[in-house]
Amino acid sequence: MLWISTLTIRAADRFVSLFGTNDTDNGYTNWIGAATNIQMAVDKALSFDTILVSNGVYNLTNQVSIATTYLTVKSVNGRDNTFVNGNYPNITSRCFYITAKGVVLDGFTITNGYSYSNAVASNGGDGGGIYIYINSAAYGTNSCVVKNCTISRNTANKETSSGNGGGIYLYQYHYITNCIISYNTATGWTNHTGGGVKATLSLMSDCQIFNNIAATNESSGGGGQGGSYENCQIYGNLATRGGGINYSAGNIRNCLFTKNVAVKHGGGIYLAGNGYDGYDFSCNTIVSNYCGVSSSAGGAQFQSTPNFIYNCIIQSNAPNDIGGGSTNSLYFCNFNKMAHTNFTRINCITNNPLFVDSVNGNWRLTSRSPCVNAGYNQGWMMTNSVDLDGRARIRYGTVDMGAHECVYGGVVYSIH
């Protein structure tokens, strides 16, 4: 008879509370013996453990360093009740430094982090609030996830070279979802990127990214630099190039860009990617953005590499809606003013899109809009895809232009 023995590892819950008694011997495994700071619980944790953090303001004296794989650090009552304070200017340190695969950070307000090139030992000057530096190789269980967080008023300051990701820096195949990323700054010497986010092959979804700054000469990506963005609202950000987003590789779908400013090019977005690489730029609304160069585009500036733009509304931007090189193509888009007229244009229109209330920032479509049922149905839309409001992306047979699907008003009757 052959006996096969299997070892089952049961993940533990560990607890953090400002009122805990720091029961180190038992590993902070109940609320009475909870650790009084997050790092103490992290240091005791094993892979697949969950660290539960109670309400309060956790003032840091150093960054929280996480090197344990598949660890979940989660607040009990969400970001409105649980704050991780980097404590700048009293302390010069970012808030979280993550170097392990599969880490989940859930439900915090992360603020006052300050990553300075001469002060933070681990990649100083990058990721003022959060720095995730681990290559997950592909999206999946090895990816780190930041969700349900507010990442606000953090700074990345790099004196010797470009400072990246005032709010958060992500390296290779990670996720940010349902987060608010606001009032962060990338600054320092020159060429600073990603006031809110710097992302390499990572995905931001269902996020609000607003009032972030990439602050120096030739800076790029006030709201974000790189990565993919889906169902995001990106507004009120500032940079030299790409006030909202500076983008080169990834998908941008179902996003709203408004009131972003670029000192030079691409108020809403500066796109330097290559459409032949399979990246998709579609179903976005880019309105009321501005850039400071009269021959450039306040809405979307597309570099000379081939880009293919589908189902977008690009309107009411100054000085122009669209600019860029002759190898770019617009399909089923609505726009008006072009800085350069040598784009290929297929089934595009220039009509007033008839938004619900553009004066007050309601960029949804009325039922009379010429953009309703005027787009091109793409493959990614066919299975469980949703618009910026979370409704079915194709509602009446043909996709609408822009980030929102129109929902017809009136009373629905059932006939028997």
N, C-alpha and C positions, 0 to 999 in steps of 0.2 A: 504494500500500500504506500502510495506516495502522498506525503503531506506537503502542501504548499502554504507557506506563511506569507501574509501580506502585512505591511506596515502602514497603518493609517495615521497621517499627521493631522491633528485637529487644530485648526487655526484658533488663536486666542483673541479675545477682546481685551484691549488695554485702555486705561481711562486717564483723562487729563482734566483737572479742575483747579481753579485758583484756590479752592478750599480743601484740597486733598492733603493727605498726611505723608506723602512720598514714601510709600511702602516698597522700597527697593527690593527687599528680599523676596517678596511675592510677585514682583514684576508689574505692579500697578494694575492688578486684574479685578479691582472693584472700585466703586466710587469713593469709599472711605479712604482707601489707600492710594488714591489717584496721584499721579505726578502733578506737580504744579507748573511744569512747563513742557512744551511739546517735545523738545529734544530728548529729555529724560526717557519718555515713553518710546520714542523712536529707537534709542540706543538699546532698549530691552527687547524690542520686537523681533520676531522671526518672519520669514516669508509667509505671505498669505494672512498675516494678522490684520486686525482692524484697530485703529486708534480712534477712540471716540472723545471728542473735545467739547466740554461744557461751555456755557455762555461766559463772556467776559472779554477783556482786552489783555492780550498776551504781549507784553512789551519785551522785545528781544534785546539781548546783549551781544548776540552773534547770529549768523544765519542758521536756520534749521537745515541740517544736512541729512539727506536721506539716501542711503546706499544699500538698503534692503529691498530685494526684489518683491514685486507683487504685494506691496504694502498699501493699505488704504488708510488715509488720514482724513477723518470726516467730523464735521461739527454735528452736534446733536440737534440744534435748532436753527441752523442756517446762517447765511452771511450777514443778516441784519442783527444777529445777536452774538456773533463770534468774530473777533478782530485779532489779526496778527499785525502788530505794529513794529516796523523796522526801527522806529525810534530815532530817525534822523531829525534834527542835527545832533542830538546827544550821542548817537552811535552812527558810524558809517559802515553799513552792512546791508546787503539785500535780505529778503525775508526767507526764501526757500531755495535750496541748492539740491537738485535731484540728479543722481548719477546711476540709478538702477532701473531696470526694465519693469514695466507693468505697474508703476506707482499711480495711485488715484488720489487726487486732492479735491475734496468736495465740501463746498458750503462755507467759505470764509470770505471776509473782507481783508484784503492784503494791501497794506498801505505804508507809506513812509519808508519804503526800502530805498537804499542809496548804494548803488554799486559803482565804486570809483577805482580807476585803474591802479592807483597807488595804495589802495586801502584794503581791498578784498582779495585774499590770497587766491581764491578759486575763480579764474576767468573774470577778474575785476574789470569793471566798465561795461559789462554785458548783463542784461537781465536785472533791472533794478528791483522788481518785485519777486520774480521767479526765474530761475535758470534751470532748464532741463537739458542736460548734455549726455545723451546716450543714443546710439544709433539702433533703432528697433528693427532695421532691415526691411520691414514692410508693416503696413497697418494690421493690427490684430491684438492678440493678448499681450504681446510684448510692448505695445505702445503705452506711454503714460497718458493719463487723462486729467485735465483740470476742468471741473464742471461746477456750475451753480456758485461761482465765485464773483466777487467784485475786486478788480485789480486796479487800484486808483492811487494817484499822487506818489508814484515811484519814479526814480531817476537812474539812468545809466549814463555815467560820465567817464569817457575814455579820453585821456589826454594825448596819447601817443598815436592812436589810429582810430578807425571808426568805432563808435559806441553803438551797440545794437540792443534794441528791445528795451525801451524805458520801463514798460510794464512787465513784459515776459519775453524770454528767448527760448525757442524750441528748436532742437536739432534732430531732424530725421524721423518722420513718421509718428507724430503724436497728435493728440486731440485737445482742442478747447471747445467746450460746448456750454451754451446757456450762461455765458459770462458777460459782465459789464467791465469794459476796459476803458478807463477814462482818466484824463488829466495827468497822464504820464509824459515823461520827457527823455529823449535821447540827445545828449549834448557832449561837448568836449572840443576836440581839435578841429576836425573837418570830416566830411563825407559820412555823417552819422545817419543811421538807418533805423526805421521802425520806432517812432515815438511811443506807440502803444504796444506793438507786437513785432518781433523779428522771428520768422518761421522758415525753416528749411524743410521742404517736403512734409508739411504738417497741415492739419485741417482745422479751421475755425468755423463753427456752425452755430446758428441761433444766438449770435452775440450782438451786443451793442458796443460799438467802438467809436468813442467821441471825445473831442477836445484834448487830443494828444498832440505833441509837438516833436518834430525832429528839428533841432534848433540851430544848426550851424550852416555855414556856406556849403553848397552842394549836397545838402542833406536830402534824404529821400524817404518816402513812406511815412507821412505824419501819423496816420492811423496804423498802418501795417506795412511791413516789408517782406515780400515773398509769401509762399504758402498758398493754400486754397481757402476760399471763402464761400460758404453756402448759407443762404437765409440770414444774412447779417445786415444790420443797419450801421452805416459808416458815415459820420457827419461831424462837422465842426473841427476837423483836424487840419494841421498846418505843416508844410515842408517846402523846401526849395523845388523839389520835383516829386510829383505824386502826392498831392496834399492828403487825399484819402488813403490810397494804396499805391505802392510801387511794386509791380508784379512782373515776374518773368517765367514762372513755371508752376502750373496748378490750374484748377478750375475756379471760375467765379460765376456763381449761379444764384438767381433769386435774391440779389442784393440791392439795397437802396444806398446811393451815394448822394449826399446833399450838403451844401454849405461848407464844403472843404475848400481850402485855399492852397495854391502853389505859387511861390514867388516867381518861378519861371514857367514850368511846363506841367500840364496835366493836373488841373485842380482836383477833379474827382479821382482820376486814376491815370497812372503812367504805365503803359503796358509794353514791355520789351520782350515778351515771350515769342515762341515760334509755334504757330498753329499746326505745323506738320508734326510736332511732337505729341499730338493727340490731346492737348489741353483745350478746355471748352470755356468760352466766354459767352454766356447766354442768359436771357431773361432778367436783365438788370435794368433798374431805373436810375438814371444819372442826371440830376436836375439841380439847377441853382448853385453850381460850383464856379470857381474863379481862378484864373491864373494871370500873372503879371506881364506876360510877353504877348504883344498884340498879334503876332503871327502864329501863336500856339493855341492850344485848346484848353479852355476852362473845364470842359466836361471830361473827355477821354483823349489822351494823346497816345497814339499807337506807333511804335518804332517801325523801322523799315523792314524788319523780318516779317514773314507772312503770318498774319493773324486773321482769324475768321470769327466774325461777330454776328451772333444770331439773336433775334427777338428782343432787342434792347430799345428802350426809349431814352434818347440823349437830347434833352431840350433845356432851353432857358439858362444855358451856361454862358459865361463871358470870359474872353471876347468871342470865342467860338465853341461850338459843341464838340467837334471832332477835328483832329489833326493827325498827321503822320505820313508814312511813306506810301508809295504807289502799289506795293505788293499786298496791301491789306484789303479785305473784302467784307462788306456789310450785307447781311441777308435778313430780310423781313424786319427791318429796323425803322424807327421813327426818329428823325432828327431834323435840324433846320440849318444852322450855320456851320460851314466847313472851312477850316483854315487851309486845307488842301483839297482840291476837287478831283484828284486822280485815283480815288478809291474805286474799286469795283463795287457796284451797288445792284443788288438783285431784290426785286419786290419790296423796295423801301418806299416810305412815304414821308412827307414833310408837314402834314396837317397838324393843327392844334390837337394834342392828345386828349383834351377835355378831362382833366383830372377833377376829382370830387371837390377839392378845396385847396388849390395850390397856395393861396395866400396864407393859409394856416397850416401848411405842411401835410395835407392829406393827399398823397400822390396815388391813391387808388383811382381806377378808371370808372367813369360813369357808363351807363349802358349805351349812351350815344357815341362813345369814343370810337374813332376809326381804328384804334389799336385792338379792339375786342375781336377775338376769333380771326386775327390777321397775321398770326405767327406761323412758324414752321414746327411741326411735331418732331422732336428729336427722340432718339432711342431711350435716353436716360429718364424721360418723362413718363414712360409707359407703365412703370411698376411702382406704386406707392409714393410717388414724388408729390411734394406739396409746394405751395407758393410761400411768399414771405409771411402771410397770415396763417399758415398752417393748413390751408384748404387744398383740395385736389388741384394739381398743377394744370391738368386739362379738364375743364369743367363742362364745356358745351361742344365737344368734338374737336375743336382746334384751339391750340394754345393762344393766349393773349400775348401781346408784346409787353415787356416790362416785368417787374417783380411781383405784381399782384394780379390774380385772376379776378375779373369782374363777376360780381354776384348780382344777378337781376333781382330787382325789388318786386313787391306785389304779394298777393296771396296765392298760395298753392292749394288747389282743389283736387280732391281725389274723386274720380268718377267711377261708380260701380255699375 
